[in-house]
Amino acid sequence: MAHTPELSPSQPSGSLHRMTAPALQPTETGTGTRQTQLLARMLLTPAVALLFIWMIVPLALTIYFSLLRYNLLDSESAQFVGFENFRYFLTDPAFLASLQNTLVLVGSVLGLTILLGIPLALLLDQPVIGRNIVRLMVIAPFFVMPTVSALIWKNLLMHPVSGLFAWIAKLFGAPPIDWFNDIPLFAIILIVSWQWLPFATLILLTALQSLDEEQKEAAEMDGAGALSTFIYITLPHLARPITVVILIETIFLLTVFAEIFVTTGGGPGLQTTNIAFLIYSQALIQYDVGGASAGGLVAVVIANIVAFFLVRIVGRNLEA
Amino acid sequence: MGQITLQNVQKSFGPVHIIKGADLDISDGSFVVFVGPSGCGKTTLLRLIAGLEDVSGGNILIDGKNVVDVPPAKRGLSMVFQSYALYPHMSVRGNIAFGLKMAGLPKAEISRKVEAAAATLNLTPYLDRKPRELSGGQRQRVAIGRAIVREPKAFLFDEPLSNLDAALRVQMRLEVTRLQKQLGTTAIYVTHDQVEAMTMADKIVVLNGGKIEQYGTPLELYEKPANLFVAGFIGSPKMNFISGEVAGRHDAATIGVRPEHLKIARDGEGWPGNIMVAEHLGSDTFLYVDAGAIGPLTARHVGELDLSAGDRVLLSPDPGRLHRFDETGKSLRA
C-alpha cells in the first residue's frame, strides 16, 4: 500500500499486503543494523537447516528409489533401471483414470464448498439469536478427523441397509442408494465437501464482516436492492477470500486419502482411485517401492502444474 | 424542490433515547448544518432523514409528503459518507454511474450525466481510475459526484471533511459551499467543527443530548445564544462565564462575555488579574488571565499587544455585548 495514502481506516483494501509486509527485510545502513542482521541469520540458521534436512532427505531418497527396480517382495534384487519406473507409471491406464478422478474430486469439492459456503456465510452474518453457537456447530466438521468422518458417513449415513439415507429413501418408498457401489466418486465428493465447507464458510464469513457497512448503505441510497448489492458490492468484495479458499483447499484436496481408504478402497475398479491412492496401492498393495516413488514425483509435478494455472487464473485477485 | 420538515422526530435504541423529539423546518435550497459535540445525535438525525434508520416516533416530510415509511432510495436524497464509502472495485465512472444504473436509465443518458458531473468536479481525467489510485481530496470529490449526479432533492453530508488534512479541508469547504449555491439544492451537513458550521451554513442547528438547543443563522447564534450550551459551543475561544456576586449585579445567575468583547487595559476600571499565558499570533493576541475570585478569563485582542505572562491587566466587558443567563441556563433578554 506504499503507493497510495490510506486515508480512511475502514477501507479494507490491502489488508493482505499489510500482512505480508516484509518486516524482516534488512536495511543496509549503520553498524547496529549489520550486527542485528548477523544475529538474525545466526538465530535463524538452526531452524532453516532443520527444515532443509527435513525436506531434502525424503526428496533425495524418493528420487533414488524411483530409479531402482525395488520390490519389497524381492528386495534383494534391487537394481538401477533408469527412468523405467516413470515410463511404467505414466503409461499405466490406472494413471490417467486416477488423474481424472483427482481433478474431478478437486474441482467438484471446490465448486460445492464455495457455492454453498457463500450463502451459508451470508446467513451466519445475520444477527440471529444464538449466533455464536450456530457458528461453532457449523465449524465443527472441520475438527473431525477425516478417518472418523469417513467411517460415520460410511456406516451411519450412506450404508445401503442400515444408513440414515437408506431409511429416508425407504420412507418415501424409493429403493435405497448403494452410494459406494453406484455413485462412488460422488459419495466421496460429498464426504470431502462436508469436511471442507466449514473452512470456506469461515473464511468467507470473516471477509463479509470486514465489508464496510457504509458501502452497503451507500448502495442502499443508490437504490440497489438486496440482489444488486450482492452482485455489485458483496461478490466483488469476496473475490479475494474466494481465491484464498481455492488455493488453500486445492493443496489439501490433491492429497485426499483417508476418506477413500476407509470407504471404497479406491474402487469399485478404479472409480475412486486418485493419484494419492494410486501411489499408496503401488507401494503397499503391490509392494513396488520404485514405481510408487516415481508416482510420488509425478504427483509433485502435477501439483505444481495445477498451482501454476491456479495462480495464473485466480491469483491476480490477490494483488490489491 | 427540497423542503424538509421534521415533526417531533424521535429515535431510541432500546431504552436509550438518542433523539428526544426534534422539530425543524428546512426551506428549499438552504444549507443547514447540524453541529454538536460527539454523541449529541446529529449523525443519527441525518440517518433518520436519509432513511438508513427507522424513526421511533414523529414524521419526516419531504416536500410536504411524509416519508417515514419510504425506503432510502425512494426519498430522492443522496448522501456523502464520512468514509466516502466508494465502491473499491469500480472505476470512478462506475462509482458515479451506479445510482443511475440502478435506476435503470439508458446507457447514453448515464454516460452524459456522469461526464457532466465529472466536469463540474474536475474529475474528468480520473474517470477510469480506481478509488485507491486517488488522493483523499479526489476521493472526496468522487463521493460528492456520486451524490450530485442523481439530481437529488437534498444532499446529506455526514462529516465529509473529517478525513482530510487541515489545508485541504478549508479548500473543500469552499468548494462544497460554492457547488451547493451553484446547484441551488438543499443541503444538510453534519459536523462537530463549529468553524465549518459557522462558515458554511445558511442556518445552524445546535444539538446537545438529542435535543435541538437552537436553530438560527450563524450570526444569530453568535449574538443571541438561546442558552449557556449554545453560548459556550459557538465561538472560539470559548465564551467566559462568570457567576456569583458579579453576575448578581446584572440580575442574572450567570453572565457571559466573549473573549473578543473584553477590553484589556493596564490601569483604570475593570476586573484585575494576572496573565497566566499570552499567545501571540500576530493577527491576534490571546490572554489567559487569572482574575482571582471571578475565575480564569480568556481575552482576545485584534493585533499585537506587548504583554507577557505575569503582567497585571484590567479587563472590562463591553456592556452592550454582555450575555445574561438564569439559573436553568436559559438566556435572559433585556
HADDOCK unambig.tbl for C-alpha pairs under 7 A between the chains (distance, minus, plus):
assign (segid A and resid 4 and name CA) (segid B and resid 132 and name CA) 6.61 0.50 0.50
assign (segid A and resid 4 and name CA) (segid B and resid 133 and name CA) 6.39 0.50 0.50
assign (segid A and resid 7 and name CA) (segid B and resid 136 and name CA) 6.39 0.50 0.50
assign (segid A and resid 7 and name CA) (segid B and resid 163 and name CA) 6.61 0.50 0.50
assign (segid A and resid 8 and name CA) (segid B and resid 83 and name CA) 5.85 0.50 0.50
assign (segid A and resid 8 and name CA) (segid B and resid 163 and name CA) 6.77 0.50 0.50
assign (segid A and resid 214 and name CA) (segid B and resid 85 and name CA) 5.53 0.50 0.50
assign (segid A and resid 215 and name CA) (segid B and resid 85 and name CA) 4.62 0.50 0.50
assign (segid A and resid 215 and name CA) (segid B and resid 86 and name CA) 6.64 0.50 0.50
assign (segid A and resid 215 and name CA) (segid B and resid 87 and name CA) 6.72 0.50 0.50
assign (segid A and resid 218 and name CA) (segid B and resid 85 and name CA) 6.50 0.50 0.50
assign (segid A and resid 220 and name CA) (segid B and resid 72 and name CA) 6.79 0.50 0.50
assign (segid A and resid 220 and name CA) (segid B and resid 73 and name CA) 6.43 0.50 0.50
assign (segid A and resid 221 and name CA) (segid B and resid 72 and name CA) 5.47 0.50 0.50
assign (segid A and resid 221 and name CA) (segid B and resid 73 and name CA) 4.77 0.50 0.50
assign (segid A and resid 221 and name CA) (segid B and resid 78 and name CA) 6.43 0.50 0.50
assign (segid A and resid 222 and name CA) (segid B and resid 73 and name CA) 5.93 0.50 0.50
assign (segid A and resid 222 and name CA) (segid B and resid 98 and name CA) 6.90 0.50 0.50
assign (segid A and resid 222 and name CA) (segid B and resid 99 and name CA) 4.28 0.50 0.50
assign (segid A and resid 222 and name CA) (segid B and resid 102 and name CA) 6.98 0.50 0.50
assign (segid A and resid 223 and name CA) (segid B and resid 73 and name CA) 4.51 0.50 0.50
assign (segid A and resid 223 and name CA) (segid B and resid 99 and name CA) 6.24 0.50 0.50
assign (segid A and resid 223 and name CA) (segid B and resid 102 and name CA) 5.90 0.50 0.50
assign (segid A and resid 223 and name CA) (segid B and resid 103 and name CA) 6.78 0.50 0.50
assign (segid A and resid 224 and name CA) (segid B and resid 102 and name CA) 5.84 0.50 0.50
assign (segid A and resid 236 and name CA) (segid B and resid 89 and name CA) 6.77 0.50 0.50
